[in-house]
Each structure stands twice: as C-alpha cells, then as structure tokens.
Amino acid sequence: MIQPDAPQGASLVYNSDMQSRTSLTCLLLAALTACVPAVSTPPAPTASLGLPTVTQAETATITPELPSPAPPSVDLSPSPTAELLPTEPTMPTLPTLANPTMQATSIPQPETQSGVIQLFTPGPMSQVTSPVHFYGYAVPGYDDKGLIELYGEDGSLLASEILQLNTDYKWAFFSWSLPFDVRGAGELGRLTLSTRDQYGRLTAIQSVHLLLLPDGLEIINPPGSLAERCVIESPEAGKRITGGTVSVSGEMLPFNSLPLIVELVARDGSSLGSQLVSVSPGQEGAYLSFRVDMIYTVTVSTPVLLTVRQSDDRIGGTMYLYSQEIILNP
C-alpha cells in the first residue's frame, strides 16, 4: 500500500519543481524581453538623428568652399586677356622701328640743299688703313652707276671700283670698302666719287683728302660740309640762251685758292668754251660770289653741260665738279 503512495508524492514534488522552473523561465523571458527594447531602441534614434546631423554639417562645410575657388578661376582667365588686348594694336608699329631700321637712325637723310654727292665717312684728313670703308649718298649717274677712286700723293691711281647706285628717289645710299697698298710709312691720298651721263660727260665729282697708313690705329674724322659747294643762280637748268654770250653767276664754297674752271661741254665731249674765275681766300665755310661771261659759237640749237670745277691743290686732278644742262641757240 505504501508503494502506490510514493509515486504520487514524487509526482507532486515533480510538479512543484516543474512549476518552479516554468516560473523561473517566464521570469527570465520577461527580463530578456524587457531588456531587448531597452538595448535596441537607443541605436535606432541615434542612427536616424546622427546621420542627418553629420551629413548637413559636412554639406554646410563643403558648400561654401566649392564656390570660393571657382570665382578666382573665372576672374583670372579674363585678366591676361585684358592685358593682351591693348598690346595687340601697338604691334603693327614695331616693324616701322625695325625699318630704319638701324640705318636711318644712324645716318642723316639728305636735305634739299645737300650735295649731289655726299661723303659721310671718312671725313677730311682721316687716318685709314686698308681697306678704306666709306658711305654716303649720291644722285646716280647714267645706268645708276658711280665710280670710286683712290689716288696716291703723286697722283697715281691706287684703287678704283664701279658702284651700283640703285634708288627709287633722288639720292642713292652707298656703303663699300676699297682695298689699297701703301708705299712707305704712309702717304697723302684723295678719295673721289664721280658720276657721268649717258654721253660719258662728268656730271659730279666730290673728294676728300685722307692719310693712308699701312697699319695702326684708324682715326675717322667727321664729314665736312654736306651742302652743295656750287650754286648756279643764272642761267637756270634747261634755260635757252641766244646771242652768242652766256652770263654765268653764282656762289662757291671753294676747297682751296685755285681758280674755278667754268666750261661748256657738248654731248660729243668737245668744249664750246671755258673760262677761269679767280677766288680769293675767304672766311672758313663762307660762300664766295662769282660771275663770268662766256662767248660761244653754234649754228644750231645745241644742248651743253655747264660745269664748274676746282682742281686739287695737293694732288693732281679734280677735287670737285658741279654741272647742269642748258641749251645754246645761235
């Protein structure tokens, strides 16, 4: 009888134990359930509130920085363009500086009263060695030619060369060198440039005295007067003369005290009359007046070249010559 009761007591004990475990399990589940919302709830608002805050802060920080570098890049690009635009209109004027070029600024241009031939360098009594460098202006002769010659102190020709005098204007610029040989330790020389017309008549001569040296230091003096040394006041160029007498008057800046030679030269080279005109030494650089009546004989209208020249008083030959054409009638 006792054994049937034992299982019942055990059942009660078992049931009581199971109830205790069930209650404990429910308490644990309740505790866990209560803890889960407490843990999971805070991160949700933190994620939803934190992310927008950070994004707005970063956006607010980047947004003002992006426009700030952009305006400088836009402003800097036009500034060099604005600087280049004003300089472009001035560029076409540069070639006009480059034209003289360097020559026009260093060499004076001929004036109205300038001589038919102008030797800018070497000046009178310059000390030169071979080759002698010279330049200047000249009214071209026939076929745009000129002849440069260098004479020694005994009148012998040391060197010569034909110059091509090309120009679209009245005067042609020339620049050249002429080699020569010096006899002894040095000698006086004369550099002469001359032109001729289509008939072979001398139309102009200009000369300068030089000291020719075999070697050593050159001394280049400034040029003498570049104005025309002879001015014929009467008759005018192209004038027709009748009656057998032509009156010539004018002014002369002589090289020396030797007389002037006034001559009428026909196209065949013959002389239709010549006359000496004495000149007295005057003030340095002063023009002297002269006048002469020349008798001629022609049977038909004859063009002639009226020339006025002066010889060299130190070296044989002509120092200077000026000419203009007139017409002689019977």
Summary of the structure (lengths in Angstrom):
residues: 330
radius of gyration: 56.2
end to end distance: 199.8
largest distance: 201.1
contacts: 892
relative contact order: 0.11
helix: 30%
strand: 37%
